């Protein structure tokens, strides 16, 4: 197997643009790519552009009538059919929507193929992670569900066990739905509690269909959860499940919208804790999946201060050249940020919280603590179904 990592990138993915007032500004992708380049990470991995996902690939997850509706709205945004979730406030139709959405999906599918076939050990598509799209509808800024498509392609290629770990602030509902009844796929989502955040799903009791009980895991975190609680919850659930499941590939989604600066959610996680979870996913892939790791982006709406730094850390970890938290941000990149946005860019690759301290679950829990209640609810719902002690 190659030791190389791949960064999936085609500049055309920045055409995924819902308009100037929409939170999902594609400048976050451009600025991330520029920061990766500024740190010289291009020299530590292979930068690859995959083909767009074709209709037969899209049909691994999405219904044909939905694909047809996206194509129609792509050709004429005025023809968007809101019954399919397009042409809405969250998912406005735009010209070439099908083409660029299929391109993003193709990067994740191509990354999955590379990892499975041994062309790369790790692969990153930070333009991906569009985890809300459903088989027959767009949702939550997501048109085609590239994460689900990548997993479906892995199964098509012969994978028998794929683990999906989603640490976006929003529930990974589309991926859970796609594999709800498939015991070959373990979906684990850590997210803000559905009482307080879109999409209103991801309760601990959502554990998979009768034919796949215990294959869906949801850790619903209380609003306000910060670094110590977030890392405690991750380590209290994910490593034990992966050790039991023994995935052949780990797919992880790293939405940066858990950050305390994010305007659309209510967690209080720092860049440093995000980096710690990225590193943990890397290590878990080596421990349980022979190193096969596909890492995706996702949400994140602090498009200057947070997203580029978070995903540059992700690329560095995957490339085997992690960027030190205390590293200064290259001045040329900060100048580009100001030229593009008229905002001052961050000066360092840290929020000043590295290393992040957290308490291990094995040391005991407090039944009166809301974070510990969330962890315990997830463990009690799923662990016994998998023959594990809650």
C-alpha positions as CSV (number, residue, x, y, z in Angstrom):
1,X,0.0,0.0,0.0
2,X,1.3,3.5,-0.8
3,X,2.2,5.6,2.1
4,X,1.2,8.7,0.2
5,X,-1.8,10.9,1.1
6,X,-4.0,12.5,-1.4
7,X,-5.7,15.9,-1.3
8,X,-8.7,15.9,-3.6
9,X,-8.9,19.3,-5.3
10,X,-10.4,20.8,-8.4
11,X,-10.8,24.6,-8.4
12,X,-14.2,24.2,-10.0
13,X,-15.6,23.0,-6.6
14,X,-15.7,26.7,-5.6
15,X,-18.7,27.0,-8.0
16,X,-20.8,25.4,-5.2
17,X,-22.2,28.8,-4.5
18,X,-25.7,29.5,-3.1
19,X,-25.3,33.3,-3.4
20,X,-23.7,36.2,-1.7
21,X,-26.0,36.2,1.4
22,X,-25.7,32.5,2.0
23,X,-23.6,31.4,5.0
24,X,-21.8,28.7,2.9
25,X,-19.5,31.1,1.2
26,X,-17.1,29.2,-1.2
27,X,-14.3,31.5,-0.2
28,X,-13.8,29.2,2.7
29,X,-12.6,26.5,0.2
30,X,-10.3,28.8,-1.7
31,X,-8.8,30.2,1.5
32,X,-8.2,26.7,2.8
33,X,-6.5,25.6,-0.4
34,X,-4.3,28.7,-0.3
35,X,-3.3,28.1,3.4
36,X,-2.4,24.5,2.6
37,X,-0.2,25.8,-0.2
38,X,1.3,28.5,2.0
39,X,2.4,25.9,4.6
40,X,4.0,23.8,1.8
41,X,1.8,20.8,2.4
42,X,1.4,20.3,-1.4
43,X,4.9,18.9,-1.3
44,X,3.9,16.3,1.3
45,X,1.0,14.7,-0.6
46,X,-0.5,14.2,-4.0
47,X,-3.0,16.8,-5.2
48,X,-5.6,15.0,-7.3
49,X,-8.7,16.0,-9.2
50,X,-11.2,13.2,-9.7
51,X,-14.0,13.0,-12.3
52,X,-17.5,14.2,-11.4
53,X,-19.7,11.4,-10.1
54,X,-21.8,10.1,-13.0
55,X,-25.5,9.2,-12.8
56,X,-24.8,5.5,-12.1
57,X,-22.7,6.5,-9.1
58,X,-25.2,9.1,-7.8
59,X,-27.9,6.4,-8.0
60,X,-26.0,4.4,-5.4
61,X,-27.6,6.8,-2.9
62,X,-30.0,9.2,-4.7
63,X,-33.2,8.5,-6.6
64,X,-33.3,9.1,-10.3
65,X,-36.3,11.5,-10.0
66,X,-34.3,13.6,-7.6
67,X,-31.2,13.7,-9.8
68,X,-33.4,14.7,-12.7
69,X,-34.9,17.5,-10.6
70,X,-31.4,18.8,-9.7
71,X,-30.4,18.7,-13.3
72,X,-33.5,20.7,-14.3
73,X,-32.9,23.3,-11.7
74,X,-29.2,23.4,-12.7
75,X,-30.2,24.3,-16.3
76,X,-32.8,26.8,-15.2
77,X,-32.8,27.8,-11.5
78,X,-36.3,29.2,-11.9
79,X,-37.6,25.7,-12.6
80,X,-36.5,24.4,-9.1
81,X,-39.0,22.2,-7.5
82,X,-39.1,22.9,-3.8
83,X,-40.7,19.4,-3.2
84,X,-37.1,18.2,-3.7
85,X,-35.6,20.7,-1.2
86,X,-34.1,22.8,-3.9
87,X,-35.0,26.4,-4.6
88,X,-35.5,26.9,-0.8
89,X,-33.8,29.4,1.6
90,X,-31.3,26.8,2.7
91,X,-30.7,25.3,-0.7
92,X,-31.3,28.0,-3.4
93,X,-31.0,26.7,-7.0
94,X,-28.1,28.0,-9.0
95,X,-26.8,27.5,-12.5
96,X,-24.6,24.4,-12.9
97,X,-25.7,23.2,-9.5
98,X,-25.8,19.5,-10.7
99,X,-22.4,19.7,-12.3
100,X,-20.5,21.2,-9.4
101,X,-22.4,19.0,-6.8
102,X,-21.5,16.0,-8.8
103,X,-17.9,17.2,-9.0
104,X,-17.7,17.5,-5.2
105,X,-19.2,14.0,-4.9
106,X,-16.7,12.7,-7.4
107,X,-13.8,13.9,-5.3
108,X,-15.1,11.9,-2.3
109,X,-15.8,8.8,-4.4
110,X,-12.4,9.1,-6.1
111,X,-10.8,9.4,-2.6
112,X,-12.6,6.3,-1.4
113,X,-11.4,4.3,-4.5
114,X,-7.8,5.4,-4.0
115,X,-7.8,4.4,-0.3
116,X,-9.5,1.1,-0.9
117,X,-7.2,0.1,-3.8
118,X,-4.1,1.2,-2.0
119,X,-3.2,4.1,-4.2
120,X,-3.2,6.2,-1.1
121,X,-3.3,5.5,2.6
122,X,-5.2,8.7,3.5
123,X,-7.3,11.0,1.4
124,X,-8.9,14.4,2.2
125,X,-11.7,16.2,0.5
126,X,-12.4,19.3,2.5
127,X,-15.0,20.4,-0.1
128,X,-17.0,17.3,0.8
129,X,-18.9,16.2,3.9
130,X,-22.3,17.3,2.6
131,X,-24.0,15.0,5.1
132,X,-27.6,16.3,5.1
133,X,-28.6,15.4,1.5
134,X,-31.2,12.7,1.4
135,X,-31.9,10.1,-1.3
136,X,-34.7,12.2,-2.7
137,X,-34.1,15.7,-1.4
138,X,-31.5,18.4,-0.8
139,X,-31.3,19.7,2.8
140,X,-29.1,21.8,5.0
141,X,-26.9,23.3,2.2
142,X,-26.3,19.8,0.8
143,X,-27.3,18.7,-2.7
144,X,-25.6,15.3,-3.2
145,X,-24.4,13.4,-0.2
146,X,-20.8,12.7,-1.1
147,X,-20.1,11.0,2.2
148,X,-22.8,8.4,1.6
149,X,-21.7,8.0,-2.0
150,X,-18.1,7.4,-0.9
151,X,-19.3,4.7,1.6
152,X,-21.6,3.1,-1.0
153,X,-18.8,2.9,-3.5
154,X,-16.6,1.2,-0.8
155,X,-19.3,-1.4,-0.3
156,X,-19.6,-1.8,-4.1
157,X,-15.9,-2.5,-4.3
158,X,-16.1,-5.2,-1.6
159,X,-15.7,-3.5,1.7
160,X,-17.6,-5.4,4.4
161,X,-17.2,-3.0,7.3
162,X,-17.0,0.8,7.0
163,X,-17.1,3.1,10.0
164,X,-18.3,6.7,9.6
165,X,-17.5,9.2,12.4
166,X,-19.1,12.6,12.1
167,X,-18.0,15.5,14.4
168,X,-19.9,18.3,12.7
169,X,-22.0,20.3,15.0
170,X,-25.1,19.1,13.1
171,X,-26.4,15.5,13.1
172,X,-25.1,13.5,10.2
173,X,-28.7,12.6,9.3
174,X,-28.3,11.9,5.6
175,X,-25.6,9.4,6.1
176,X,-27.4,7.7,9.0
177,X,-30.5,7.5,6.8
178,X,-28.6,6.0,3.8
179,X,-27.3,3.1,5.9
180,X,-30.0,2.8,8.5
181,X,-30.7,-0.8,7.7
182,X,-27.1,-1.9,6.6
183,X,-25.0,-3.5,9.4
184,X,-21.9,-3.2,7.2
185,X,-21.8,0.5,8.0
186,X,-21.4,1.9,11.5
187,X,-22.4,5.6,11.7
188,X,-21.4,7.6,14.8
189,X,-22.4,11.3,15.1
190,X,-21.4,13.7,17.9
191,X,-23.5,16.8,17.5
192,X,-25.4,19.6,19.3
193,X,-28.6,18.3,20.9
194,X,-31.5,18.1,18.4
195,X,-33.7,20.2,20.8
196,X,-31.6,23.2,20.0
197,X,-30.2,22.8,16.4
198,X,-31.1,21.7,12.9
199,X,-32.0,19.0,11.7
200,X,-33.8,18.0,15.0
201,X,-32.6,14.4,14.7
202,X,-29.8,12.4,16.2
203,X,-31.4,11.3,19.5
204,X,-29.6,8.5,21.4
205,X,-32.5,6.2,20.7
206,X,-31.9,6.3,17.0
207,X,-29.8,3.0,16.8
208,X,-30.6,1.5,13.4
209,X,-33.2,-0.6,11.8
210,X,-34.1,-4.0,13.3
211,X,-31.8,-5.6,10.7
212,X,-28.9,-3.4,11.8
213,X,-29.5,-2.7,15.5
214,X,-26.6,-0.8,17.1
215,X,-25.2,0.4,13.7
216,X,-26.3,4.0,14.3
217,X,-24.8,5.9,17.3
218,X,-25.8,9.4,18.4
219,X,-24.1,11.5,21.1
220,X,-26.4,14.5,21.5
221,X,-24.3,17.2,23.3
222,X,-25.8,20.0,25.4
223,X,-25.5,23.5,23.9
224,X,-22.4,25.2,25.4
225,X,-20.2,22.1,25.4
226,X,-16.6,23.1,25.3
227,X,-13.3,21.5,24.6
228,X,-13.0,19.2,27.6
229,X,-16.5,17.9,27.3
230,X,-16.3,17.4,23.6
231,X,-13.1,15.5,23.8
232,X,-14.4,13.5,26.7
233,X,-17.5,12.5,24.8
234,X,-15.5,11.5,21.7
235,X,-13.1,9.3,23.6
236,X,-15.9,7.8,25.7
237,X,-17.7,6.5,22.7
238,X,-15.7,6.3,19.5
239,X,-12.5,4.2,20.2
240,X,-14.4,1.4,22.0
241,X,-16.9,1.2,19.1
242,X,-14.2,1.1,16.5
243,X,-12.3,-1.6,18.4
244,X,-15.4,-3.7,18.4
245,X,-16.5,-3.0,14.8
246,X,-13.0,-3.4,13.2
247,X,-13.7,-1.3,10.2
248,X,-11.7,-1.8,7.0
249,X,-11.9,1.9,6.2
250,X,-12.6,4.9,8.5
251,X,-14.5,7.8,6.9
252,X,-14.7,10.9,9.1
253,X,-16.5,14.2,8.6
254,X,-14.8,17.3,10.2
255,X,-17.3,20.1,10.0
256,X,-15.7,23.1,11.7
257,X,-19.0,24.6,13.0
258,X,-18.5,23.2,16.5
259,X,-16.2,26.3,17.0
260,X,-17.2,28.9,19.5
261,X,-17.1,31.6,16.8
262,X,-19.4,29.8,14.4
263,X,-22.6,31.9,13.8
264,X,-25.0,29.0,13.3
265,X,-24.6,26.8,16.3
266,X,-24.1,26.8,20.1
267,X,-21.1,24.7,21.0
268,X,-17.9,26.2,22.4
269,X,-15.1,24.1,20.9
270,X,-11.7,25.6,19.9
271,X,-9.5,25.0,16.9
272,X,-7.2,23.2,19.2
273,X,-9.8,20.6,20.2
274,X,-10.8,20.2,16.5
275,X,-7.1,19.4,15.8
276,X,-7.0,16.9,18.6
277,X,-10.0,15.0,17.2
278,X,-8.5,15.1,13.7
279,X,-5.4,13.5,15.1
280,X,-7.4,11.0,17.1
281,X,-9.2,9.9,13.9
282,X,-5.9,9.5,12.2
283,X,-4.6,7.3,15.0
284,X,-7.8,5.3,15.2
285,X,-7.6,4.6,11.4
286,X,-4.1,3.2,12.0
287,X,-5.2,1.2,15.0
288,X,-8.4,-0.4,13.6
289,X,-8.5,0.1,9.8
290,X,-4.9,-0.6,8.6
291,X,-4.5,3.2,8.2
292,X,-7.2,3.5,5.6
293,X,-8.7,6.9,6.2
294,X,-10.9,9.2,4.2
295,X,-11.4,12.6,5.8
296,X,-14.0,15.1,4.7
297,X,-14.9,18.7,5.5
298,X,-18.5,19.7,6.2
299,X,-20.0,22.7,7.9
300,X,-18.2,25.8,9.1
301,X,-19.4,29.4,8.7
302,X,-16.6,31.4,10.3
303,X,-15.0,31.4,6.9
304,X,-11.9,33.3,7.6
305,X,-10.9,32.8,11.2
306,X,-11.8,29.1,11.6
307,X,-12.4,27.0,8.6
308,X,-9.1,27.4,6.7
309,X,-7.0,26.8,9.8
310,X,-9.1,23.8,10.9
311,X,-8.9,22.0,7.6
312,X,-5.3,22.9,7.0
313,X,-4.6,21.1,10.3
314,X,-6.6,18.2,8.9
315,X,-4.6,18.1,5.6
316,X,-1.3,18.3,7.6
317,X,-2.2,15.4,9.8
318,X,-3.2,13.3,6.8
319,X,0.0,14.2,5.0
320,X,2.2,13.2,7.9
321,X,3.3,16.8,8.3
322,X,1.1,18.2,11.1
323,X,1.2,21.9,11.5
324,X,2.2,22.9,15.0
325,X,-0.5,24.7,16.9
326,X,1.8,27.5,17.7
327,X,2.9,28.1,14.1
328,X,2.5,31.6,12.7
329,X,0.1,31.9,9.8
330,X,2.2,32.9,6.7
331,X,2.0,36.6,6.0
332,X,1.3,36.1,2.3
333,X,-1.9,34.2,3.2
334,X,-3.1,37.0,5.5
335,X,-2.6,39.5,2.8
336,X,-4.7,37.3,0.5
337,X,-7.4,37.1,3.1
338,X,-7.5,40.9,3.4
339,X,-7.5,41.3,-0.4
340,X,-10.4,38.8,-0.8
341,X,-12.5,39.7,2.2
342,X,-11.3,43.0,3.7
343,X,-11.0,41.1,7.0
344,X,-7.8,40.6,9.0
345,X,-6.7,37.0,9.0
346,X,-5.7,35.1,12.1
347,X,-2.0,35.2,13.1
348,X,-1.4,31.8,14.6
349,X,-2.7,28.2,14.0
350,X,-4.1,28.0,17.5
351,X,-6.8,29.5,19.8
352,X,-4.3,29.3,22.6
353,X,-5.7,26.2,24.2
354,X,-3.2,23.6,23.2
355,X,-2.7,21.0,24.6
356,X,-6.4,20.5,25.5
357,X,-7.1,18.8,28.8
358,X,-10.0,16.4,29.2
359,X,-11.0,13.7,31.7
360,X,-11.2,10.1,30.5
361,X,-14.5,8.3,30.9
362,X,-12.8,5.3,32.6
363,X,-12.0,7.5,35.6
364,X,-15.7,7.7,36.4
365,X,-18.7,9.9,35.6
366,X,-21.0,12.3,37.3
367,X,-24.7,11.4,36.8
368,X,-25.7,15.0,37.5
369,X,-23.5,16.4,34.8
370,X,-25.3,17.2,31.5
371,X,-22.4,16.2,29.3
372,X,-22.0,12.9,31.2
373,X,-25.7,12.3,30.9
374,X,-25.4,12.7,27.1
375,X,-22.5,10.2,26.9
376,X,-24.3,7.8,29.1
377,X,-27.5,8.0,27.1
378,X,-25.5,7.1,23.9
379,X,-23.7,4.2,25.6
380,X,-26.8,2.8,27.2
381,X,-28.7,3.0,23.9
382,X,-26.1,1.2,21.7
383,X,-23.4,-0.6,23.6
384,X,-25.6,-3.4,24.9
385,X,-26.8,-4.0,21.3
386,X,-23.2,-4.6,20.3
387,X,-22.4,-6.8,23.3
388,X,-20.5,-4.0,25.0
389,X,-20.8,-2.8,28.6
390,X,-22.6,0.5,28.9
